[in-house]
Amino acid sequence: MAHSTPRVGFISLGCPKALVDSERILTQLRAEGYALSPSYAGADLVVINTCGFIDEAVEESLDAIGEALRENGRVIVTGCLGARAEQVRTAHPEVLAVTGPHAYEEVMAAVHAALPPPHDPFASLVPPQGIRLTPRHYAYLKISEGCSHRCTFCIIPSLRGDLVSRPVGEVMQEARNLVDAGVRELLVVAQDTSAYGVDVRYRPGFWEGRPMRTRLHDLAKALGELPAWVRLMYCYPYPHVDEVIPLMVEGHILPYLDMPLQHGSPRVLQAMRRPAATERVLDRIRRWREACPDLVLRSTFIVGFPGETEEEFEALLDFLREARLDRVGAFAYSPVEGAEANRLPDPVPGAVKQERLARFMEVQEEISAAKLRDKIGQRMVVLVDDVGEDRLLARGPGDAPEIDGRVIVDGAWEIDPGDFIEVEIIGAEAHDLHAAPTEAITE
């Protein structure tokens, strides 16, 4: 039975880009007067923002849809898996509607059809920064949709379309609203962050009455004028990324780059349809570090790609040893329905993929551990994430939330999440640092 105020349950799956989509839909729901329900039983219907990037994510999304149908019965599906409406409806024909990713108007139209909004919307109940699903002190800032690359292992362009950059003034206004609401770290995300503005040929926009190009350097510099950390995620190592390194040196943005390099063998990179000039990448990394010694580099790699030989895998390990990246994630290749790579010859056996993944992580863990040990004795400004009874958890400039390590400070402190403090690093583990405040912390 419907409530006097229509109530919507919401489940958000997938990556930070999808999380931003969820926040926008939730903000619109609240602006139109809908209430949000934390339970199936208290909801008049459930919206599920799905992920469809790899087979495991598809299975998780289909399971979540099935659970919501059993527990509630009225379900609207959106997100990346929603781009495969036939697959969703074949598995769950009872769903009310299916829409694709970042289809905000279509989602709201489906909600309106199944659960009409109240007559009097309560826009005043929505804060200027909108509804967010992250902690109060950090937020993801999505600057574009889609991707114009055609990597053979990826189906994102078929799910989310080609690159569409957001207007620079719109991005800056959202960032200002977030910072005004207490956000102390902005994580700049996109499918391809460093391509921002390519689709519109870097055309000028306006922010606070002044012209500003739709280009990563200009955006990062303007974001750096706000009183918050700015962290760049998902940057391809294009030559023009060189332009943002001086901004790190000058303190405008954090000395941190997340680059999805994927492999170290030129032939495998060509098969992936990725930039294959590994020597140029290594040269670029060397120049970046010469200019910005504090630079922290994070990347992700795929092992066991179809056709990968033992020699090519060894080339990847050699690349790791030379690049000495600070933070690395790795995955054994997993076929994705609709990806070109599925048709490549010589698939690597599952046992071999897992063995190579273990060897890869062993090499990288030694590098990461040594990098962390080098920080012992350094002073560092950290952002507090969580305060417990006997310790606080924080992150330094080289630590993105949820994927990188933490800075652990033992003791009971009168301090709040979102505060900045200076600490001295006194110990290091495989992934985390231990620190002590440089002086007593007070309220």
N, C-alpha and C positions, 0 to 999 in steps of 0.2 A: 504494500500500500504506500502511495506517495506521501511524502511529508509536506507540511504547509510551506516550508521553504525547500525547494528541490535540492537534493543532496547527491553529489557525484563522488564516487571513489576513483582513485587514480593510482596506476602502477607505472613506474618509469624504469625501463630496462635500457642497457646499452651504454654508449660512450658519453663523454662530457658534451659533445655536440647535440646528442639526443636529449640530454638533461636540460640544455637550454631550451630546446623545443618544448619540453614538458613544462618548464617554468612559464613560457609564454602562453601556453594553453590554460594553465592554472590561473594565471593573471587575468585572462579574458573571462574565464568562468566566474571568478570573484567579482570582476567589474560588472558582470551582468546579473549579479545577485544570487548566484548559486552558492550553496554551502558545500564544503568539502568534508567527506566522511573518511575516517581512518579505518573503517571496517567494512566488510562486505555487507553485513547485516544492516548497517546504518545507511547504506547507499541506495538510491533509486535506480542508478545504473553505474557501470564501471567503465572507465576509459583506460586502455592499455597502450602505452607507447612502446613498441616492440623494437627488437634488434634483429637483423637478418644477415649480418656480415659473414659469419662462418656457421657451419652446420650445428655446432654446439649451441650457438646463440639462437638459431632457428628453433631448435628443440626446446630450449628454455622458454622462448616466447610462446610456442604452441602449448606447452605445459601450463604457463601462466594463464593463457586464455581459457583452457579447459577448467582450471581451478576456479576462475572467476565465474564461469558459466554454471558450474556445480553449486557454488556458494551464493551466487546472486541471480544469475539467469539472464541479465540484460547487460550486454557487453558491446562496446565500440572499440575497434582496433585501428590504430594509426602507427606511424613510424616506418622503419625500413622494411620490415616484413610485410607491412601493409601494401607495399608496392607489388607484392605477389598475391593479389587478392584471391586468385583462384586457389592457390595453395592453402590460404587461410580458410576459405569457405569449404574446401574439400575436407579439411580436418575438422572444422567446426562450423557447419552450415547454420547454426542457430544465432551467430553473431548478428547484431543489429545493423552494423555498417563497417566498412573497411576503407581507410584512406591511406595515402602514402606519407612519406616523411615531409616535415615542415609544411603540411597542408592545413594551416590553422583555420582558414575559413571553412574548409570542407569538414573538419572535425566539429566546429561549432554548429554548422548546419545540421550535422548528424545528431548532435546533442539536442538542438532545438526541436528536431522532428520527433525524437523519442521522449524528450522531457522538456516541455516548454519552459522558458525562463519566467521568473516572477514579473509582474507588471511594472514594478518599480525597481530598477537596477540601483545598486549601491556603489557607484563608482568611487565615492569618498572612502569606502572601506579598503581600497587598494592603495598601498603606498606607492610613491613615484617610482621606486625601483622595481615594482612588481613583486610577484610571489617567487621566492627562491627555495631551492631544495638543498642548497649547500649551507654550511654554518654561516653565521652572520658576518664573519670577518674576512671571508674570501668568496670570490664569485668567478664564474666562467663568462667571458665576453666573446661571443661568437661574431666574427667580422665578415664571414661569407658563408654561402651555401654551396654544396656540390663540389665537383672536381673535374678538371679538363684533361687529366692524365688518363691513360688507358693501360694501367699495370695489369699484367695477365692474370695475377692472383686475386684481383680485387673486382668487386661488382658495385662499388659505391656509385660510380657515374650512372649505372642503370637504375639505381635506387633513388638517388638524390639529384641527378642531372649534372650538367656542366657547371663550372664556376660562375657564381653570381655574387659579386661583392656588394656589401651593404654600403649605403651612402655614408661618407666619412663623418658628416655632421651628426647623423643619427647614432652612429657608434659612439662618438664622443659624448653625446647627451646621455646615452645609457650609462656610460662609464661615470660621468659626473653624478648621476642619480645614485648609482651604487655606492660611490665613495661618500656622498653626503649622508647615505643611510648607515654608514659604519664599516663598509668594506675596506680592508686594509691590504688586500692583494687581489689584483686583477690577472686572471689567467687567460691570455689571448688565444682563442682556439678557432680552428676551421679545418676542413679536410686538407687544405694546403694553404697554411697561413702566409707563407712568403709569396704566394701568387696574388695576394690582395691587390686589386686594382687592374690586373692584367686584362680582364675582360672588358673594362671600360677605358682602356688605354691611359690609366692614371689621371683621368679627368679631374679637374679641380672641383671641390665642394667648398662649403663654408662652415666655419666654427667660430662662434663669438665675433661675427662680423668680419673675419679675415679669411682670405682664400687659403685652401689647404688641399694638397693633392691626395687622391685616393691611392696611396702608396704606403707600404709597410713602414719605411723609414719615417715618413711624415706623421703617420698615425702613432708610431711608438714614441716619437719625440713629444707629441702633444699629450699622450697618455702619461708620459713621465713628468709632466708639469702638475699632475694631480698628486695629492698626498697619500700615495699608496704604492706598494710594490707592483711592478709590471713584469710578468713572466711570459715569454713567447713559447708556445707549444706547436708541434707539428709543422716545423719549417724544413722544406727541402733545401739542400745546400746549394742554392742558386748563387751565381756571382754577386747579385745585388744584395744578398744577405750580408756581404762585407760592410755595407753601409750602416748596419745597426750596431756593429762592434764598437765604434767610437761612442755611441750612446751609452753603452755599458761602462766604458772607461770613465765617462763623465758622470756616471751615477744616475742617468735618466731612467734606465731600466735595469733589471737584474742581470748580472753576468751569467746567463743561463740560456742554453739553446737545446731544444728537443728536435732531433733530426731523424726521421725514419730512413736509415740507410739501407737496410734489408740484407745486404750481402757484401762480400769483398772480392768476389771473383768476377772479372769483366764479362765472361761468357754467361754466367748465371744472371748477372744484372741485365744483360741484353735479352735473355729469355724472359725475364720479369718485365721487360720494357721499362727499365729504370735507367737513370744516368749511370753510365758504365765506366767513367774515367776515374777509377779509384785513386790514381796518383794525384790527380787534381784535387780530390777531396782531402787527401792527406796533406798536400801542400797548403790548402786553404786552412785546415785545422792548425797547422804549424804557424801560419801568419796570424790567425786569430789569437792564438795563445801568446805569441810574441807581443801583440798589441794589448792584450787583456789577460795577464797571468792568472787572474782569479776565475776565469771562465770555466763553467761546469757544463759538460756536454753529455747529453743523454741520447740514446738511440734504441731502435728495435731492429731485430734481425730475424730472418726465416732460415731454418736449417732443413735439409732434406727436400729442397725444391726438386720437382721432377727433372731428372737428368743430372743432378748434382753428383759429381764423382768424388772419390776420396781426396784426390789432388785438389779439387776446387774447394772442398771443405777445409783442407789444410791452408789454402790461400785465405779463406775467411779468418782462420785462427791467426795467421800471420798479420792480417789487416788489424785485428783486435790488438795484438801485441804492439803494433806500431802506433795505432791511433790512441791507445790508452784512454779510452772514454771513461768518464766518471761513473755513469749510470747506464745500465744496459738491460733491456728485456729481450727475450728470445722465445720463439715458438717453433715447434715442429710443424712443417707444412701440413695443412689440412685442406682437402678439396672443398671448394665452395660451389654450390650449384650455380651454373651459368658463367663461371670463370673460364677464360680461354686456357689457362694453365692445365685444366683437366684433360685437354687433348694432347698435351705434350708427351713425348715418348719417355720410356725408361723411368717409371715412378720408383722412388726410393722405398724399399721395404720398411714397414713400421718399426721393426726392431732396430734397424740401422738408424732411422730418424731419431729414435729415443736415445740411442747410444751417442750419436753426434751431439744431440742437445745437451746431454750430461757433460761431455767433453768441453763443449762451448762454455757452459756455465762455470766449469772448473777453472778455465783460463781467465774468464772475466771476473770471477769472484776474487782471484788473487790480485788482479789489477785494481778493482774497486776497494778492496781492503787496504792496499798500500796507499791509495789516494786518500782514504780516510785517516790512516795513521799519520800522514803528512800534515794533517790539520791540528794535531795535538800541540798545545801551546799557543795556538792562535786565538785572538779575540774575534768575536763574531756577533753581529746583531741578529737576533732570531725573533720570529713571530710565534707567539704562544697559541697553541691549538687547543690544549686541554689542561685543566688544573685538577690534580687529584689530591688525596689527603697527604701523601708522602712524596709526591713528585709532580713535575709538570712536563708536558710534552710540547715541544716546539719544533720549528723548522728554520733552517738557515736559508740564505739566498740560493743554495744549490739543491734545495729539496722541494719538489712539487708535491702537493697533497695527494695522498692515497697511492702514489706509485714510487716515490723515493723514500729515503730514510727519515729518521727523526733525530732531534737533539733532546736528550733526556737530562733534566736537572733534578737531582734528588733534593728532598726537603719539602716542608710545608710553607707555602708562600701566599701572601695576600696580593693576588694578581688576577687578572681576568683574561680569558681567551680574546685574542685580537690585540693584546698589548705587545709592544716591542721592548726587548731588554737586551743588554749586552752581556755576553758570557765569555768565559775562557774554556776552550776545549781541553778536557783532562783525560779522555780515554776514547777508544774506538772499538767497535765490534765489526762484524761483517757488513752490516748495513747502517747501523746507527752510531751516533756520537754521544758521549757523555760530557757534561759541562757543569761549570759552577758559575754563578753570577759574579761579575767583576766587582760588585759591591752589594751590600744588603738591599734586597728588594723591599720597597715600601708601597703602600697604596698610592 
